[in-house]
Amino acid sequence: MTTAAAATRRGALGLPMVLLALAGTAISGYLSLVRASGGNAVCDPSHGCDVVAASPYATILGIPVAYLGLAFSIALLALTATWWLRADRRALQGSWVLLLLGTFFAAYLTFLELFVIKAVCIWCATFALTIVEGLVTAALAVRRSTPAR
């Protein structure tokens, strides 16, 4: 595969990966700001965001889950941008591993929302979707970037 062809393939998946990481950063940044300010998130009429944020599951070892999400998103954004701009395959593989771990964690948190807390935060659900969509996109990118044998 030529360098131009590799760049085209990377661009086709790199931009969506970076945009998903940016969306995740924006969502987790907003939720972190709400948490730090002690305010309430703009939410749907069910006030699921407030219920989830007030639950004992909103922190892990004293660290707000929103802050963990922001750290995750910033790391993911750095990795995806590095892969997209510099064609560093290690950054792509790091993104994939991070997204795989993030998907498991988001699934756990979604389980807690649905079956333990019995409330859904629309921001959290949207953040989880960006992680799963990112994982699928990263998996496609890893598959496409694997050298043919």
TAGI-V257659 format. One record per residue. N is the residue number from 1. RES is the residue in one letter. SS is DSSP state (helix for helix, strand for strand, loop for the rest). Layout:
n=[N:N]
res=[RES:RES]
ss=[SS:SS]
//
This chain:
n=[1:2:3:4:5:6:7:8:9:10:11:12:13:14:15:16:17:18:19:20:21:22:23:24:25:26:27:28:29:30:31:32:33:34:35:36:37:38:39:40:41:42:43:44:45:46:47:48:49:50:51:52:53:54:55:56:57:58:59:60:61:62:63:64:65:66:67:68:69:70:71:72:73:74:75:76:77:78:79:80:81:82:83:84:85:86:87:88:89:90:91:92:93:94:95:96:97:98:99:100:101:102:103:104:105:106:107:108:109:110:111:112:113:114:115:116:117:118:119:120:121:122:123:124:125:126:127:128:129:130:131:132:133:134:135:136:137:138:139:140:141:142:143:144:145:146:147:148:149]
res=[M:T:T:A:A:A:A:T:R:R:G:A:L:G:L:P:M:V:L:L:A:L:A:G:T:A:I:S:G:Y:L:S:L:V:R:A:S:G:G:N:A:V:C:D:P:S:H:G:C:D:V:V:A:A:S:P:Y:A:T:I:L:G:I:P:V:A:Y:L:G:L:A:F:S:I:A:L:L:A:L:T:A:T:W:W:L:R:A:D:R:R:A:L:Q:G:S:W:V:L:L:L:L:G:T:F:F:A:A:Y:L:T:F:L:E:L:F:V:I:K:A:V:C:I:W:C:A:T:F:A:L:T:I:V:E:G:L:V:T:A:A:L:A:V:R:R:S:T:P:A:R]
ss=[loop:loop:helix:helix:helix:helix:helix:helix:helix:helix:helix:helix:helix:helix:helix:helix:helix:helix:helix:helix:helix:helix:helix:helix:helix:helix:helix:helix:helix:helix:helix:helix:helix:helix:helix:helix:helix:loop:loop:loop:loop:loop:loop:loop:loop:loop:loop:helix:helix:helix:helix:helix:helix:helix:loop:helix:helix:helix:strand:strand:loop:loop:strand:strand:helix:helix:helix:helix:helix:helix:helix:helix:helix:helix:helix:helix:helix:helix:helix:helix:helix:helix:helix:helix:helix:helix:loop:loop:helix:helix:helix:helix:helix:helix:helix:helix:helix:helix:helix:helix:helix:helix:helix:helix:helix:helix:helix:helix:helix:helix:helix:helix:helix:helix:helix:helix:helix:loop:loop:loop:loop:helix:helix:helix:helix:helix:helix:helix:helix:helix:helix:helix:helix:helix:helix:helix:helix:helix:helix:helix:helix:helix:helix:helix:helix:loop:loop:loop:loop]
//
